Amino acid sequence: MDSNTQVNTKKILLALDWYDNRVHQGVAKVAQKYGWDLFCLHKTQNQQGIPTCWRGDGAITMIGHKETSDFFKEHKIPVIDLGLEKHGLQVPRVVTNNEMIGKMAANHFLERGFTNFYVPFECGLPMFEERSKSFKNTLKKAGYECQVLNSPNIYDEHLFNHSSDWWKKKLPQLQFPAALFAFEDSWAAQWLALLESMAYKIPSEVAILGADNDPLISTASHISLSSIDTDQHGLGVRAAEALEVLINQPQSASPLLIQHEPLNTITRASTDIIASSNPVVNRALAIIYDDVTINASSLAQKMDMSVQGLQRSFRAHFHMSPGQIIRQLRLRRVKHLLIHSKMSSEEISRQTGFYSIQALHLFFKRETGITPGTYKRLKIPKI
């Protein structure tokens, strides 16, 4: 590399309070695109701020400590914040859409017929408070309440610091089947291990859902963990692209909050159950999950009952009609295939129960406001 190239190479810092290789990979992909010199730094217990003598052209970090905010305030280095902590700096933030994550978690359980809902604690961290609030609000709109277990904050101590006897006294009497949204995967894995050690049956008595879809956590236990895929790779890409704009166009009116959408909910063993107490709804949901191409009329016929009788059972024991749950699951399936498969529109139409591409497009636009092609372009950024 000649001296001119070295002078023009942007020196970029990636400093994370936590390490997720998917975020790193996303940032690195954009770094390669723009020819950045990327320096990845893990913050330590004794070094919470940015190293005093580091200088560069930009940074991606989580501004959660005064030392970090003071550093960027003093040196005026362009920075993208990956967190939601208050610090007074007018800098762009790129964060997961926690409201959507909470809504997806609630719908995951509601669609399976759960009526008893729990979160572990109120932790005070903005990201998880947003997820908790959205989870509760979505449940409330469907007519359900959510209980807080008031367990110790896992940021402060591990669940296994306490004995089973201590937990039996601490935990409320869980109503089965219980649905527990644990905010993120490492916490969900701790809850799964703890409850199983106390002889709770997973998922028939307690179903557990995490978030972030960390492959090293979600498939590590003999009971695999269901999780919301928050697209950490895409989050890294989004943050890096925002930084490139900030460096090159510092006076542009960049949005101060960029919310990155989660992809989907990955169902594994920890929530793979139909939980409705009503046998008609339970069987109907099992059939729908097995075949999203079915319609309400065919469903009733398969169950040897009238459409009106099926609808009455759903009105009395479920928060949606048969048609509504079929449409919701079918839409989710279409979205998944658009992003994660190489199927043509015609193949996706057949796989999801539509008689033509035109019918699929009309359905998708009615439900989302955009066409399948537009959705795919928005969800798969070109690097």
N, C-alpha and C positions, 0 to 999 in steps of 0.2 A: 504494500500500500504506500503511495507517495505521500509527501508531507502535506499537500493541499487537501487530499482526501482525509487525512488524519485531523486537520484543522476543522473541516466541515462536519465531521462525525459528531452527532449529538451524544453526550454522556447522560444516561438516564439511570436513575436509582429506583429499584423495586424493593421496598422495605415493608414486610408484613408482620403484624402482631402474631399471626398464626401462619402456618405454611400449608398451602394447598397447591400441589404440583399442577393442577388444572388451570388455576389462575396464572401461575408462572408460564405454562405453555401458551396460554392465550396472549399474554404480554410479549413473550418471546417471538411469537409468530408475527406480530405487528412490528417488533423491533427489527426483525430480519427484512421485512418489507421496506422499511424506511432507512435501513442501514445504521441503526442505533448501536452504541456501545452500552450494553445493558449490564448493570451491576446489581446482583441480587443480594440483599442483606437481611438476615434474620435478626429481629430484635431479641435482646436477652433480658433476663430478669434485672440485671444491673445496668443495662443500656436501653432505656425506653425511648429516648429521643434519637434524632438523626446524628451520626458522628460529627462532632464539632467542626472538623477540618475538611469535610467532604464538600466539594463544589461541583456543580454540573449544570446541565441545561433543563432538566425537568425530573420530576419524581412521581411515583405512584406509591401511596402509603395509606395507612390508617392514622388519622390525626386524633389520637385519643389521649395524649399527654401534653401538658403545658410546654415541656421542653421541645416537642415537635412543632407545635404551633408557633412558638417563639422563634424557632430556627427559620421557618419559612417567612415569617413576618419580617425578620431582620434582613435576610438575604434575598428576598423577593424572587425566589426560584419558582417557576411554574410547577404546580402540583395538583394532582388528582387525589381526592380523599375517598377511600373505600369504606368509610364509616359514617355514623350518624351522630357522633358526639358533638356537643356544643363547644366551639372554640373561637368564634368571632371572626374567623377569616372568611372573606368572600371568595371562596374557591369552589370549582365544580366538584360535586360528589357523584360517584358512580356506585350504586348499591343495588342489591337484589330488591325486587318488588315484594316487600314483606306482607303487604296487605293481600296481594294475590296469593302468596304462599299460605297464609292463614285461611283464606277462602277455599283454596284447593284442598287443604287438610280437612276442613269441615265437610266439604262435599264428598270427599273420599269415604268418610265414615257414614254420612247421611245416605249415600247411594247404596250402602250395604245394609241399611235398616237399623243401624245403631240408634239408641235413644238415651244412653248414659255416657256423658262426655267429661273428660278430665284434662287439665294441664298440670304440670308438676309444681310450679311456683310462680310468683311474680318477682322476676329477677332484677328489674330496674335497668337492664341494658336495652337501649332504644330499639335495636333490631328485633330482639325477642319480644319486647313489649308490643311492637307493631304486629308481629305474628299472632301473639296471644289475643290482642284486642280484635283483630279481624276474624280469628277463629270463633271467638265468642259471639261477635256481632252476626256472623253468618248463621250460626246455630240459633240465635235469638230470632232472626227473621223466619226461620223454619219452625219456630215454636218450642225450642229447647233451651235449657240452661246448661252452663258448664261449671263444674266445681273445680276449685283449686286445691291441690293436695297439700300445699304448704310444707313441702319437703325442704331440706336444706338446699341452699343455692349451690349447684354443682360447680360453679366458678370458685366457691370457697372451700368445698370439701367433697370427697367422693362418697357416693351412697354407701359403699361397703365399709365406711368408717363406723357404721352402726350395726348392731346385731339384728337378727330377725325378730327377736322379742321386742327390741326398741321400735322397729318398724311396725309391728303389729299394733302397738299402742299409738303410734304416731299417725298411721294412715286411717282415713275414715273407712267406714264399712262400704267397700266398693259394690256398686250395683252391677250385676252381670247381665248381659255381656257389656264390658266397659271398653270405651275407646279413649286411648291416651295419646295426645299429640305432645311430643317431647321437644319440639322446637328445632332440634338439629340431631344429626346422626350419632355423635359420640354420647350425647345424653340419652338418646333413645336406646342405645346399646347397653348402657348402664342399667336403665330401667328394665330392659328385657332380662338381663342376667339376674338382677335383684329379685324381680317378681317370680322368675322361674325357680330361684333358690328357695323361695317361700312357698313353693308348691302350687302357685297359680298356673293355670293352663293357658298357654299362648297359642293361638289367638281366641280360643273358644270362650275363655273367661275374661281375658284382657287382651285387646288388640293394640299394638303399639306402632306409631308412625313417626319417622324422623324426617329430616330435610337436609338437602345438599347431595344426596345419593353418592356418598363416598364409597367407592367400590371396595376399599380395604376394610371398611367397617360393616357395610350392609350385607356382605356375603361371608363374613368371618365366623359367625355363629352357626351352630347346627340348625337354628331357626333364623332364616334369612330375614333381613329387616326391610320392610316397605319404606319408601322414602320419596320425597318430592325432589325431582331433578331441577336444581336451581341454576344449572348451566354455568358452572364456575369458569369453564374455558371461555364461554362467550362473555362473561363478566370481565375477564382479563383483556379480551380483544376490545371490548367497548371502552374500558378505561384507557387503554393505550391509544386508541384512535382519538379519544377526547383530548389526551395530552398532546398529541401531534398537532391538533387544531389549536390548542391553547398556546403552544410554543410559536407556531407560525402566524397566528392571527390573535395576538394578545388583546387587541381592542375590540374583537368581535363579541357580540352579545351571546355568549355561550350559556346554555341553561345551567343553573347552579345545582340542579338535582336531576340526575339521569337514572331512571329506575329500569333495571334490567329484568325482563320477564322470565319467570321459571318456564321450563319446557313442559313437563308432565309429571304425573305421579306413577312411580314404578311399584306395582303390587308384588310383594313377595309373601313369604309364609306368615309373617307377623300380623298381617291384616287380612289374609286370604280366607274370608269367611262371610257368609250371609247371616246377618244377626237379627233379622226381624223375628219377633215372637209370634207373629201371625203366620200359620202354615201356608195360607194361600199366597201371601206376599212373599214369603220366604222362597217358595217353589218358583213363583213367577220371576223373581229377581235372579235366581240361579239359571233359569232358562235364558233370560235376557243377556246375562253376562256370558253365557256360552255361545250365544248367537245374536249379535247386535243387528243383523239384517232382518230380524223378525219384526212384524208389526202387531199392534194391539189385537186386531181381529184374529190373526194366526195364533197369537199367544193364548187367547181365550179358548180357541179351538183345541189347541194342544193340551190345555188343562181341563178340557171337557166341561166348560162352563160358558155362560153368556158373557158378552163384552160388558153388559151392564152390571152383572154380578162381580166381574173382575174389577171394574171401576169402583164399585161400592166398597170392596175390600181395601183398595188402595186409599180411598178417601178416608176410611176409618182408621187405617193403620200405617199410612205412609204419607210423606209430605209432598209427593208428586203423583200425577196420574201415570198409568202405564205408558201412554204416548210420550209424556214429558221425559221420563227416565230413559226411554229408548232413544229419543232425539238427542239427549245430553250425552249418552254413551256413544252414540253413532258419530256425533260431531267430534268427540274426543278421539275416536278411532281414525277419522279422516285426517285430523290435524297430525296425529302421530305418523300416519303413512306418508303424508306430504313432506314431513321433515326427515324421517328416518328410513325411508325406502326409496328405491329408484323406480317404483311403479309409475306407469302412465296414468293419466286421468281416467281412462277407460277401465283400467285394472282396479283402481281405487274405487270407482263407482260400483263395480261388481262385488268387491270385497266388503263393501259397507251397505249394500242393500238398495242401491239406486239403479233404476232401469236404464238410465242414460247419463252421459256427461252433463247434459243441460239440467237434468233434475238435481244432480249433485251441486252444480254451480248455484242454482236458484236456492237450494236449501242452505248452502254455506253462506251465501251473501245475506240471506234473510236472518240467519242466526248471528252472524259476526259483523255485518256491514261492509265486508270486503270480499273479493273473489279468492278462490283457493290459490291462484297464481300470485296474487299480491301478498297473501299471508306467507307463502313460501319464501318470497323475496325478502320480506321483512324479518323472517326468522333465521334465514341462512345468509349472514353477511358475506360479501365477497372480499377476500383478502388478496 
